[in-house]
Amino acid sequence: MTGFPILTVMIALPVVAAIACLFMSAQGARWTALLTTFALLAAGILLWLGFDPAGAQWQYVERVDLFGRFSWALGIDGIALMLIVLSVFLMPICIGASWEAIEKRVPEYMAAFLLMESLMIGVFAAQDLFLFYIFFEAGLIPMYLIIGIWGGADRIYASYKFFLYTLLGSVLMLVAMLWMAREAGTTDIPTLMAHDFPVQAQTWLFLAFFASFAVKMPMWPVHTWLPDAHVQAPTAGSVILAGVLLKMGGYGFIRFSLPMFPQASAELFWLVMGLSMVAVVYTSLVALVQSDMKKLIAYSSVAHMAFVTIGLFAFNRQGLEGAMLVMLSHGLVSGALFLCVGVIYDRLHTREIARYGGLSDNMPKYALFFMLFTMASVGLPGTSGFVGEFLSLVGGYKANSLVAFVATTGIILGAAYMLYLYARVCYGKLDKPDVAAMPDLSKRELALLAPIAIAVLWMGVYPESFLKPIRRDIGVVVARLEQTGFQGDAHVTAGKPSAIPAAAAHEGAHH
Amino acid sequence: MSLVQSLALTLPELILTVGAVTLLMVVAFVGDQATKAVSWAAVALLAVASLALLGPAGHGGAAFDGLYRADSFAAFAKLLIYIAAGTTLIVAPDFFARNGNVRGEYPVLILLSAVGMGMMVSAGDLLTLYVGLELQSLAAYVLASFMRRDTRSAEAGLKYFVLGALASGILLYGISLLYGFTGTTAFEGVAAGFADGLSMGEMFGLVFVMAGLAFKISAVPFHMWTPDVYEGAPTPVTAFFASAPKVAAMALMTRVAVEGMGGATDAWRQIVIFAALASTILGGVAAIGQTNIKRLLAYSSINNVGFVLFGLAAGTQEGVAAVMTYLAVYVAMTVGSFICVLQMRDTDGQPVETIASLSGLSRTRPGLAAALAIFMFSLAGIPPLLGFWAKFLVFDALVAVGLWPLAMIGIATSVIGAFYYLKIVKTMYFDDPAPAYAPMESKVEGGLIAISALFVSPLGYLAIPALGAASMAAARALF
């Protein structure tokens, strides 16, 4: 496609707006940021509408050989499209969430967020190995500043931990990328996805990429930066961290690790599944005993991300599609949950669960939204959480029943810690005077939560909208994985067609 | 080749030598009030010398029977040296004026040092190498103690001199061993002598030469002088030390290793790899506890030299090209950082050097803080800043020759370094404001900061094709 370079515009526009923000007053910066993110949301919707699921695998392709060794190559498939849409959808909400909560150094704050948005779109749109790496790594700088400047009391420790953890993971990936570019003679990601690397090298390459994506994801035991970063980050920072940045790890697996190193992926099946199983059970248990709301949701993120890795490494269609949906759903739900925490934090300035209670009496609207997102996080049918987790588990079951068994206990534990949280915050006696004095959701807060609620229900009721663009691209990855000859232990075979006519069978169902 | 032709190839050195002597006369007769004019004249001379590189002096080949090389490698290094020297000349007069140390000899010494550095990078013979190195060093010893009444400055000069003399001795000893065992001091002759295997004597010569050069680039374990000298010397001089002589010594080391000892790559690679790893690790770890910004930048330069050495360790044309690109980016980052340090003065105009005084700079001086943050992130090698590209090339060269385990370790050490660069950013952006610095007096300095910050910003990536081609051409001259 040689049309309008919409992806370049989507990357460049926030950068320009970010620079402009720096020279504005606080209010000017707020409006600039809001309008820019809305413009990008519009562009994202245009992308979605213009994306043809039956068309070329890579659409909106752009390529300019600007940098000699690597090029400005952009293009998206369905997987990237959905993640870009998720990013541009969450961004205006983040700006809105910071409208009043952030009072100091507003222009810089808005600039950092816009920069972040540009880099996120860049990560998902990059079609060149090194361009991807640059966007992937560059995101550390604005996030470091967001946590460090506008974060809570322990923000400096958290910002260092976030930066150095992720940096250490990523640099190893860089060396692997250098090797791959030499071996394959190209830096073009679509070409590399079809390149068969020597089986022996694949293991090393896989581990190097794993170091980066596992930290980003984050997987147990390298998840410890996440609770710290979440607790200290401002609300909008947590939303973007949980909503989009964690997805970069999953995106990395599905874009690089699985199609580029299929043999190694199959070989290291138990490594990933083992870590994921520990994560599901262990971090859920840890979440159960948290007294800080943000920490609880942060640990629940680790558990949910383990469903993503279980789905991904099931190596079948259900698993991969489920992993994508869990990512999208978790992006919405955890973002919304952090917003819910932010709402009451702005009123009482504490995240201590025990300080609240009985909110359903004086904040009924809030309690309703919080309930919806809690249910979505638990995976109640009808919400987005159910579809993704169900598919992931079906995929996981086909791959290995033990994995599916352990992972399913995570759903029960998930219900336990989320409902326990909800009960402690919203039910009980409204006996604390300062809690009782808290007003219900303002119009602005309603406007932030309502769109997410709609999206959560939409994905829960009609997931086809979200599955359609990714179906073919998941198929491509699954086809790459077939060469490994990986066989699950389920040995699912098609049942014998019944002799009873369809009408009789229908009647039979009513016995 | 006739004498005239040979002289034509050394045109940049001739221009600078004659110019330096003339300016010395001017200073002697007019006095110190001519300093500003002499400084600008010296900058003009450096510019003319750079232009001369376009002629035969840039790619004319060997002069004086191989004692001197005018190839594109030398031209690339000289251009960097002249730019670095010129920049540190421009920022110096205001600094010395504030301290009452205005002396007209400063630009002259810088020019003479530039002549020496030009000789170093053009050396085709161990003796040209030594003469160039000493000319550069002698000027540098004086520059280090330029603020005569300041005890730290005097101490820096003395320390630099004593340790520099020791290093020169080591180097000379190595040269004499090489001469003794190969029968020649020409790089080509030494390479021919190495071709039939490395004798014990040749090996000793190689080790001593490398050790002497490692001192000049301040690679670990010959780095001890660096923090003290960088801290004690006047800031513009430190900026100069950290940039131009580093480029010259690094280019010299590359040429000696590749041209003179190309046959013994495996022997010197071990030394280079050790020095590289030791420098990146020690440069990273030792910097963490520093409270003085100049000492911190000294460790940062040790750290960066380590990364440059990784490029040399590859020993290939690509590796050398990576070294050259790295040096170009390094000069911009380092000179930029030091000009930022020059802006650190209290309201009385006295220089402040503590890192703590940077607290909250982003609120009192947002532009300066942003520039320094760009330099710090770039020095740490975080994309999308240009410092990342430099590291990228170095490790790419290592991976290309199959040294990927080394690349893994090397790149992991860069994370250690990232910690203290982050500390500076943290101090400027996260901490509460300290008393503000005096406002910037010179538009020129602001402009220089802006130019170097733009070069290392993502915009600098547009320069990659040109920079890459020039580096490759420079590297090709050695192979």
Interface residues (C-beta under 8 A of the other chain):
Chain A: L22 L66 F67 G68 R69 R105 E108 F130 Y133 I134 F135 E137 A138 L140 I141 Y144 L145 G148 I149 R155 I156 S159 Y160 F163 L164 L167 L168 V171 L172 L174 V175 L178 W179 R182 A208
Chain B: S362 R363 P366 F377 I382 P383 P384 F388 F392 F395 D396 V399 A400 W404 A407 M408 I411 A412 S414 V415 A418 F419 L422 V425 K426 Y429 F430 Y461 L462 I464 P465 G468 A469
